[in-house]
């Protein structure tokens, strides 16, 4: 993965309560809003900030070193990806709790105090997040996510519901000991759906995954990876995002779904992917999406057989919940169909 250069923070707290971990790649234009929101937190306890710069080619490292001496910087010599970046920061962290925060997100001033208050009241230490609001419009994006049968996220907009299937890694709070017990983010996923996987592992082991009702964070959706938001022109995405997303959701389905139920679900999932890919190629009269997105996802069970068999064995052997409890945050609707009806065919960059 290459070498990592360590730039210590000035007056780094020896025993911080919370370690805020910010994975950054070419986020020079985003870092100030993100870091300033952490520095502005109203708290009566110590917080450390760690930034992993993933071999940025912009001025990110210079900005961090010149403007934020109180921030601990891990500068990677080579681009390692989101999972490795966060695992490195978690290994370096000293806080009792870890907060993953995207470089394109910013916290309300009471965010960390709110998360800590809830975490300290939990009998079982699980994973928490805050309500997410769109940076540009200010609209509520989600209060965590539910899932459709094929592991596509469905935003939870119900203010009365706080138990969810997963929370996105843009704002993910976890006790540091719990993080390490769960194994951190799966580095074999590279990027996308790694948060879904981590939360799924937590749920299999009987730990809560919750979205709080108070405080919030704002998020420039898609700024760090492209796509993933609907605008005036409809839903936009990218070939790379779609490739990683479909592949990793398939991997998660195989590794996490309890019992024999995984096999008919996987079969239906692969058939739906095949039909979706064929239809999209016919409509666009282009086979790029088939070769770069759908074929890799459909062949995942065979191509990654050894990896997925080991992952499934590990997670299912440690499962503490029933199939019915696992399915509680699943909604028996097809998320992609509802998006198609609302936004039409996605614009692919």
For each residue, the residues with C-beta under 8 A, 3 or more apart:
1: 76 78 80 84
2: 55 76 77 78 80
3: 76 77
4: 74 75 76 77 88
5: 74 75 76 77
6: 72 73 74 75
7: 64 65 72 73 74 75
8: 12 72
9: 12 48 49 69 70 71 72 73
10: 69 70
11: 70
12: 8 9 48 70 72
13: 16 46 47 48 94
14: 94
15: 46 94
16: 13 19 45 46 47 48 94 95 96
17: 45 46 47 95 96 97 116
18: 45 47 48 95 96 97 98 99 112 115 116
19: 16 47 48 49 50 89 90 93 94 95 97 98 99 176
20: 38 47 48 49 50 99 101 112
21: 50 52 86 89 90 93 98 99 100 101
22: 31 34 35 49 50 51 52 89 101 102 103
23: 51 52 54 82 85 86 89 100 102 103
24: 27 30 31 51 52 53 54 56 60 64 103
25: 53 54 55 56 60 79 85 103 224
26: 56 57 58 60
27: 24 30 31 34 56 58 60 103 104 224
28: 31 56 58 59 60 63
29:
30: 24 27 33 34 103 104 220 223 224
31: 22 24 27 28 34 35 51 60 63 64 68 103
32: 35 36 63 67
33: 30 36 37 106
34: 22 27 30 31 37 38 101 102 103 104 105 106
35: 22 31 32 38 39 49 51 68 71
36: 32 33 39 40 106
37: 33 34 40 41 106 107 108 109 111
38: 20 34 35 41 47 49 101 107 112
39: 35 36 49 70
40: 36 37 109
41: 37 38 47 107 109 110 111 112 113
42: 109 110 113
43: 47 112 113 116
44:
45: 16 17 18 116
46: 13 15 16 17
47: 13 16 17 18 19 20 38 41 43 95 112
48: 9 12 13 16 18 19 20 72 93 94 95
49: 9 19 20 22 35 38 39 68 70 71 72
50: 19 20 21 22 71 72 73 74 89 92 93
51: 22 23 24 31 35 64 68 71 72 73 74 89
52: 21 22 23 24 73 74 75 76 85 86 88 89
53: 24 25 56 60 61 64 73 74 75 76
54: 23 24 25 76 79 80 81 85
55: 2 25 75 76 77 78 79 80
56: 24 25 26 27 28 53 60 61
57: 26
58: 26 27 28
59: 28 62 63
60: 24 25 26 27 28 31 53 56 63 64
61: 53 56 64 65 73 75
62: 59 65 66
63: 28 31 32 59 60 66 67 68
64: 7 24 31 51 53 60 61 67 68 71 73
65: 7 61 62 68 69 73
66: 62 63
67: 32 63 64
68: 31 35 49 51 63 64 65 71
69: 9 10 65
70: 9 10 11 12 39 49
71: 9 35 49 50 51 64 68
72: 6 7 8 9 12 48 49 50 51 92
73: 6 7 9 50 51 52 53 61 64 65
74: 4 5 6 7 50 51 52 53 88 89 92
75: 4 5 6 7 52 53 55 61
76: 1 2 3 4 5 52 53 54 55 79 80 85 88
77: 2 3 4 5 55
78: 1 2 55
79: 25 54 55 76
80: 1 2 54 55 76 84 85 88
81: 54 84 85 187 190 191
82: 23 85 86 169 185 190 191 194
83: 86 87 184 185 186 187 189 190 191 194
84: 1 80 81 87 88 187
85: 23 25 52 54 76 80 81 82 88 89
86: 21 23 52 82 83 89 90 100 169 184 185
87: 83 84 90 91 184 185 187
88: 4 52 74 76 80 84 85 91 92
89: 19 21 22 23 50 51 52 74 85 86 92 93 98
90: 19 21 86 87 93 98 176 179 180 184
91: 87 88
92: 50 72 74 88 89
93: 19 21 48 50 89 90 98 176
94: 13 14 15 16 19 48
95: 16 17 18 19 47 48 98 176
96: 16 17 18 175 176
97: 17 18 19 115 116 119 173 174 175 176
98: 18 19 21 89 90 93 95 173 174 175 176 179
99: 18 19 20 21 112 115 171 172 173
100: 21 23 86 169 170 171 172 173 174
101: 20 21 22 34 38 105 107 170 171 217
102: 22 23 34 105 169 170 171 219 224
103: 22 23 24 25 27 30 31 34 224
104: 27 30 34 135 170 219 220 221 223 224
105: 34 101 102 170 171 217 218 219 220
106: 33 34 36 37 135 217 218
107: 37 38 41 101 111 112 130 171 215 217
108: 37 111 130 215 216 217
109: 37 40 41 42
110: 41 42 113 114 214 215
111: 37 41 107 108 114 115 130 171 215 216 217
112: 18 20 38 41 43 47 99 107 115 116
113: 41 42 43 110 116 117
114: 110 111 117 118 130 212 214 215
115: 18 97 99 111 112 118 119 128 130 173 212 215
116: 17 18 43 45 97 112 113 119 120
117: 113 114 120 121
118: 114 115 121 122 128 210 212
119: 97 115 116 122 125 128 173 175
120: 116 117
121: 117 118
122: 118 119 125 126 208
123:
124: 206 207 208
125: 119 122 174 175 177 178 207
126: 122 174 178 202 207 208 209 210
127: 167 172 173 174 178 198 199 202 207 208 209 210
128: 115 118 119 167 172 173 174 210 211 212
129: 132 144 167 168 171 172 173 210 211 212
130: 107 108 111 114 115 171 211 212 214 215 216 217
131: 140 142 143 211 212 213 215 216 217
132: 129 140 141 142 143 168 170 171 216 217 218 219
133: 138 139 140 141 216 217 218 219
134: 137 138 139 140 141 218 219 221 229
135: 104 106 218 219 220 221
136: 220
137: 134
138: 133 134 218
139: 133 134
140: 131 132 133 134 143 157
141: 132 133 134 155 219 221
142: 131 132 145 155 156 157 168 211
143: 131 132 140 155 156 157 158 159 161 162 164 211 213
144: 129 156 162 164 165 166 167 209 210 211
145: 142 153 154 155 156 164 165 166 167 168
146: 153 154 155 156 164 165 329 330 331
147: 151 152 153 154 165 166 196 329 330 331
148: 151 152 154 330 331 332 333 334 335
149: 265 268 269 330 332 334
150: 249 253 265 268 269 272 334
151: 147 148 193 196 249 250 252 253 269
152: 147 148 249 334 335 336
153: 145 146 147 165 166 196 335
154: 145 146 147 148 331 333 335
155: 141 142 143 145 146
156: 142 143 144 145 146 161 164 211
157: 140 142 143
158: 143 161
159: 143 213
160:
161: 143 156 158 164
162: 143 144 210 211 212 213
163: 208 209 210 328 329
164: 143 144 145 146 156 161 167 209 210 211 329
165: 144 145 146 147 153 196 199 200 203 209 329 330
166: 144 145 147 153 195 196 198 199 200 209
167: 127 128 129 144 145 164 171 172 195 199 209 211
168: 129 132 142 145 171 172 195
169: 82 86 100 102 172 185 194 195 198
170: 100 101 102 104 105 132 217 219
171: 99 100 101 102 105 107 111 129 130 132 167 168 217 219
172: 99 100 127 128 129 167 168 169 195 198
173: 97 98 99 100 115 119 127 128 129
174: 97 98 100 125 126 127 128 178 179 182
175: 96 97 98 119 125 178 179
176: 19 90 93 95 96 97 98 179 180
177: 125 180 181
178: 125 126 127 174 175 181 182 202 207
179: 90 98 174 175 176 182 184
180: 90 176 177 183 184
181: 177 178
182: 174 178 179 198 201 202 205
183: 180 186 201
184: 83 86 87 90 179 180 198
185: 82 83 86 87 169 189 194 195 197 198
186: 83 183 189 194 197 198 311
187: 81 83 84 87 190
188: 307
189: 83 185 186 192 193 194 197 244 248 251
190: 81 82 83 187 244 248
191: 81 82 83 194 225 244
192: 189 225 241 244 245 248
193: 151 189 196 197 244 245 248 249 251 252
194: 82 83 169 185 186 189 191 197 198 248
195: 166 167 168 169 172 185 198 199
196: 147 151 153 165 166 193 199 200 248 249 252
197: 185 186 189 193 194 200 201 248 251 252 255 256
198: 127 166 169 172 182 184 185 186 194 195 201 202
199: 127 165 166 167 195 196 202 203 209
200: 165 166 196 197 203 204 252 255 256 315
201: 182 183 197 198 204 205 256 315
202: 126 127 178 182 198 199 205 207 208 209
203: 165 199 200 206 207 209 321 326
204: 200 201 256 258 315 316 318 319 320 321 326
205: 182 201 202 318 319 320 321
206: 124 203 320 321
207: 124 125 126 127 178 202 203
208: 122 124 126 127 163 202
209: 126 127 144 163 164 165 166 167 199 202 203
210: 118 126 127 128 129 144 162 163 164
211: 128 129 130 131 142 143 144 156 162 164 167
212: 114 115 118 128 129 130 131 162 215
213: 131 143 159 162
214: 110 114 130
215: 107 108 110 111 114 115 130 131 212
216: 108 111 130 131 132 133
217: 101 105 106 107 108 111 130 131 132 133 170 171
218: 105 106 132 133 134 135 138
219: 102 104 105 132 133 134 135 141 170 171
220: 30 104 105 135 136 223 224
221: 104 134 135 141 228 229
222: 225 226 227 228 229 236
223: 30 104 220
224: 25 27 30 102 103 104 220
225: 191 192 222 228 238 240 241
226: 222 237 238 240 241 349
227: 222 236 237 238 241 242 349
228: 221 222 225 236 237 241
229: 134 221 222 235 236
230: 234 235 236 342 343
231: 234 236
232:
233: 236 347
234: 230 231 343 344 345 346 347
235: 229 230 339 343 344 346 347
236: 222 227 228 229 230 231 233 346 347 348 349
237: 226 227 228 241 242 346 347 348 349
238: 225 226 227 241 242 348 349
239: 242 243 288 289 292 293 348 349
240: 225 226 243 244
241: 192 225 226 227 228 237 238 244 245
242: 227 237 238 239 245 246 289 293 348
243: 239 240 246 247 292 293 296 297
244: 189 190 191 192 193 240 241 247 248
245: 192 193 241 242 248 249
246: 242 243 249 250 273 293 294 296 297
247: 243 244 250 251 296 297 300
248: 189 190 192 193 194 196 197 244 245 251 252
249: 150 151 152 193 196 245 246 252 253 297
250: 151 246 247 253 254 266 269 270 273 297 300 301
251: 189 193 197 247 248 254 255 300 304 308 311
252: 151 193 196 197 200 248 249 255 256
253: 150 151 249 250 256 257 262 265 266 269
254: 250 251 257 262 266 300 301 308 311 312
255: 197 200 251 252 308 311 312 315
256: 197 200 201 204 252 253 312 315
257: 253 254 261 262 265 266 326
258: 204 261 262 316 319 321 322 323 326
259: 262 323
260: 263
261: 257 258 264 265 323
262: 253 254 257 258 259 265 266 312
263: 260 266 267
264: 261 267 268
265: 149 150 253 257 261 262 268 269
266: 250 253 254 257 262 263 269 270 301
267: 263 264 270 271
268: 149 150 264 265 271 272
269: 149 150 151 250 253 265 266 272 273
270: 250 266 267 273 274 298 301
271: 267 268 274 275
272: 150 268 269 275 276
273: 246 250 269 270 276 277 294 297 298
274: 270 271 277 278 294 298
275: 271 272 278 279
276: 272 273 279 280 294 336
277: 273 274 280 281 289 290 293 294 295 298
278: 274 275 281 282 290
279: 275 276 282 283
280: 276 277 283 284 289 290 294 345
281: 277 278 284 285 286 287 289 290
282: 278 279 285
283: 279 280 345
284: 280 281 289
285: 281 282
286: 281 289
287: 281 290 291
288: 239 291 292
289: 239 242 277 280 281 284 286 292 293 294 348
290: 277 278 280 281 287 293 294 295
291: 287 288 295
292: 239 243 288 289 295 296
293: 239 242 243 246 277 289 290 296 297
294: 246 273 274 276 277 280 289 290 297 298
295: 277 290 291 292 298 299
296: 243 246 247 292 293 299 300 303
297: 243 246 247 249 250 273 293 294 300
298: 270 273 274 277 294 295
299: 295 296 302 303
300: 247 250 251 254 296 297 303 304 308
301: 250 254 266 270 304 305 308
302: 299 305
303: 296 299 300
304: 251 300 301 307 308
305: 301 302 308 309
306: 309 310
307: 188 304 310 311
308: 251 254 255 300 301 304 305 311 312
309: 305 306 312 313
310: 306 307 313 314
311: 186 251 254 255 307 308 314 315
312: 254 255 256 262 308 309 315 316
313: 309 310 316 317
314: 310 311 317 318
315: 200 201 204 255 256 311 312 318 319
316: 204 258 312 313 319
317: 313 314
318: 204 205 314 315
319: 204 205 258 315 316
320: 204 205 206
321: 203 204 205 206 258 325 326
322: 258 325 326
323: 258 259 261 326 327
324: 327 328
325: 321 322 328
326: 203 204 257 258 321 322 323 330
327: 323 324 330
328: 163 324 325
329: 146 147 163 164 165
330: 146 147 148 149 165 326 327
331: 146 147 148 154
332: 148 149
333: 148 154 337 338
334: 148 149 150 152 337 338
335: 148 152 153 154 338 339
336: 152 276 339 340
337: 333 334 340 341
338: 333 334 335 341 342
339: 235 335 336 342 343 346
340: 336 337 343 344 345
341: 337 338
342: 230 338 339
343: 230 234 235 339 340 346
344: 234 235 340
345: 234 280 283 340
346: 234 235 236 237 339 343
347: 233 234 235 236 237
348: 236 237 238 239 242 289
349: 226 227 236 237 238 239
